[in-house]
Amino acid sequence: MATALPNVKQPVLAALKRFTTCDVGDALVRLNVRHGGYLSGLRMFSPADRVGTSKIFGPAYTVRMVPATDTTAPTPSSHFADAIPSGSVVFISQPDGFISACWGGLMSTRAKHAGAAGVVIDGRFRDLNEHRELDFGLFARDISVLGSHTFTRSAELNVAVSYRIKELENAEVTVRPGDIIMGDLDGVVAIPLERAEECARLCEARWKIDEETRRCLENGHPIGPTINRLRQ
């Protein structure tokens, strides 16, 4: 049975989906969201390798993985892929220190059938061609030839998880169930649920300014004075 997620107003979702991760990241910085919600270190692997206009977008359905040897963490009553809500972005949090995959082609097959908008893996995956043949959006830190068996297992579904930004010391972004995940060829951002409406408003305002800036530059105007005039 699919898991329910917090709701976001459909007009807000429709407004946000028009923009890019770059637009959203800039808006979240202005809203003082930590690290602009940028999940640095993730890369688009499918449906192509950072090519084209493909995008994943939707509320996060989170899965916290633990080492397979962990006997104290909870165990879900059913496979986490069978609880994927339609329209969601599956967000898998794999513990550090594993070279094994925690997601594969069969899981993407199930996720696509369940109506998932895509998957983001804080860790590794495998079966690259299978995801591409499915035309299924997949972002991850890296790839592996090893499956999850004997290495990791799912523990908790729809709980807040921390995404570690490895380039910065002690830097993390929290991803909560229902937060809006957007991924495109530039990367992945997490939009806090309560900031979604403000984010959409700022993206729209900045888009109009950037379009006017582009028109000026195409007409030969210098970039410095143009930006100073329009981005007040």
C-alpha atoms as one frame of an Amber mdcrd trajectory, in Angstrom:
protein
   0.000   0.000   0.000   1.320   3.454  -0.901   2.295   5.844   1.878   0.543
   9.219   2.214   2.690  12.356   2.039   2.038  15.951   3.183   0.177  17.998
   0.599   1.380  21.036  -1.326  -1.075  23.223  -3.207  -1.164  22.160  -6.845
  -0.766  25.731  -8.177   2.439  26.041  -6.138   3.771  22.770  -7.533   2.884
  23.814 -11.074   4.628  27.158 -10.600   7.800  25.621  -9.177   8.066  22.927
 -11.821   8.582  25.549 -14.541  11.962  26.522 -13.133  15.415  24.957 -12.955
  17.445  23.804  -9.981  19.605  26.900 -10.449  16.541  29.154 -10.173  15.353
  27.296  -7.086  18.765  27.232  -5.398  19.144  31.012  -5.778  15.660  31.573
  -4.361  16.312  29.306  -1.373  19.549  31.161  -0.603  17.541  34.375  -0.479
  15.110  32.649   1.887  18.032  31.698   4.156  17.529  27.973   3.592  20.731
  26.196   4.626  23.061  25.708   1.626  20.210  26.774  -0.664  18.812  23.257
  -0.364  21.551  22.117  -2.755  22.387  18.414  -2.442  25.940  18.732  -3.694
  27.515  15.521  -4.943  24.508  14.078  -6.775  24.563  13.521 -10.528  21.986
  12.637 -13.173  22.667   9.133 -14.501  19.309   8.384 -16.153  17.540   8.835
 -18.522  20.857  10.264 -19.747  24.160  11.449 -18.318  23.496  15.135 -17.630
  22.070  15.770 -21.081  18.811  17.378 -22.219  15.846  18.901 -20.432  14.772
  15.863 -18.401  13.706  16.693 -14.853  12.415  14.887 -11.779  10.092  16.795
  -9.486   7.823  15.841  -6.623   7.438  15.382  -2.864  10.076  13.261  -1.165
   9.293   9.726  -0.051  12.280   8.918   2.148  13.898   5.559   2.895  16.581
   5.254   5.566  18.958   2.357   5.010  21.165   0.789   7.681  23.944  -1.811
   7.608  22.531  -5.316   7.187  24.257  -6.259  10.423  22.197  -3.705  12.397
  19.729  -5.781  14.416  18.440  -2.873  16.525  16.960  -0.664  13.779  13.309
  -1.196  12.785  12.320  -3.398   9.867   9.472  -2.240   7.569   6.503  -4.587
   7.326   6.824  -4.695   3.529   9.384  -3.826   0.862   9.894  -0.061   0.705
   9.343  -0.047  -3.059   5.790  -1.331  -2.528   4.902   1.766  -0.460   5.960
   4.405  -3.003   3.287   7.115  -3.369   2.333   8.066  -6.911   3.995  11.305
  -8.001   6.714  11.145  -5.351  10.477  11.271  -5.698  12.003   8.321  -3.862
  14.883   9.524  -1.683  17.196   6.734  -0.498  19.604   7.479   2.362  22.411
   4.894   2.320  24.902   4.864   5.219  28.464   5.966   4.483  31.214   3.459
   3.943  29.547   1.069   1.487  30.594   0.406  -2.093  27.448  -1.677  -2.726
  24.303  -0.458  -4.454  21.049   0.093  -2.584  18.890   0.448  -5.716  18.706
  -1.486  -8.987  16.792  -1.978 -12.195  13.977  -4.049 -10.694  13.297  -1.319
  -8.137  13.028   1.293 -10.883  10.624  -1.024 -12.695   8.446  -1.188  -9.579
   8.787   2.530  -8.868   7.784   3.526 -12.389   4.747   1.226 -12.232   3.804
   2.861  -8.895   3.898   6.282 -10.548   7.098   7.599  -8.961   8.513  10.782
 -10.484  12.083   9.527 -10.090  14.657   8.463  -7.525  17.510  10.187  -5.716
  20.110   7.975  -4.043  22.408   9.290  -1.354  24.737   6.423  -2.156  25.148
   3.952  -5.012  22.971   2.112  -7.531  23.498  -0.451 -10.300  21.958  -1.703
 -13.602  22.442   1.612 -15.394  21.090   0.486 -18.763  17.892  -0.849 -17.195
  17.031   2.581 -15.777  17.766   4.243 -19.106  15.666   1.709 -21.008  12.815
   2.548 -18.618  13.385   6.271 -19.302  13.342   6.677 -15.531  14.944   9.666
 -13.813  17.738   8.620 -11.456  20.272  10.685  -9.538  22.970   9.243  -7.286
  26.390   9.838  -5.812  27.939   6.906  -7.658  27.456   3.469  -9.222  28.361
  -0.103  -8.200  28.296  -3.696  -9.467  27.323  -5.072  -6.037  23.742  -5.500
  -4.847  22.502  -4.571  -1.378  22.161  -8.167  -0.129  24.355  -8.742   2.960
  25.445  -5.079   2.884  22.484  -2.800   3.686  18.750  -2.994   4.314  15.841
  -0.578   4.672  14.948   0.455   8.220  12.570   3.437   8.297  10.193   4.924
   5.738   9.054   8.537   5.591  11.368   9.895   8.257  13.650  12.927   8.109
  17.099  12.008   6.775  20.331  13.983   6.631  22.250  14.506   3.411  25.943
  15.165   4.053  27.740  17.679   1.842  31.158  16.086   1.724  32.932  19.133
   0.298  32.121  21.176   3.417  32.987  20.308   7.011  29.969  19.351   9.139
  27.552  20.494   6.426  24.202  18.754   6.006  20.811  19.314   4.397  17.810
  17.696   6.047  15.306  16.058   3.707  11.884  15.454   5.218   8.928  13.503
   3.858   6.961  15.804   1.593   9.777  18.277   0.941   9.893  19.022  -2.788
  12.788  17.422  -4.654  13.863  18.798  -8.023  16.609  17.298 -10.128  17.878
  18.270 -13.575  21.181  18.166 -15.438  22.650  20.803 -13.080  21.961  18.860
  -9.878  19.387  18.323  -7.133  17.736  20.686  -4.647  15.400  20.024  -1.717
  12.722  22.643  -1.146  11.372  22.710   2.428   7.625  22.191   2.308   6.862
  25.392   4.224   9.004  27.513   1.874   7.596  26.190  -1.399   5.164  29.046
  -2.006   7.733  31.755  -1.239  10.270  29.948  -3.387   7.903  29.897  -6.355
   7.223  33.628  -5.948  10.915  34.507  -5.855  11.688  32.259  -8.833   9.018
  33.994 -10.879  10.264  37.468  -9.965  13.890  36.582 -10.705  12.963  34.864
 -13.990  11.370  38.092 -15.259  14.478  40.068 -14.310  16.786  37.547 -15.954
  14.746  37.569 -19.165  14.958  41.359 -19.334  18.703  41.132 -18.611  19.086
  38.622 -21.443  17.276  40.919 -23.885  19.579  43.795 -22.940  22.703  41.663
 -23.362  21.515  40.393 -26.751  21.177  44.037 -27.785  24.804  44.710 -26.844
  24.379  46.284 -23.409  27.264  45.785 -20.938  26.521  43.197 -18.257  27.765
  45.159 -15.211  25.494  48.224 -15.442  22.588  46.091 -16.704  22.686  43.777
 -13.675  23.124  46.720 -11.308  20.076  48.413 -12.794  17.759  45.413 -12.976
  18.741  43.402  -9.903  18.041  46.020  -7.252
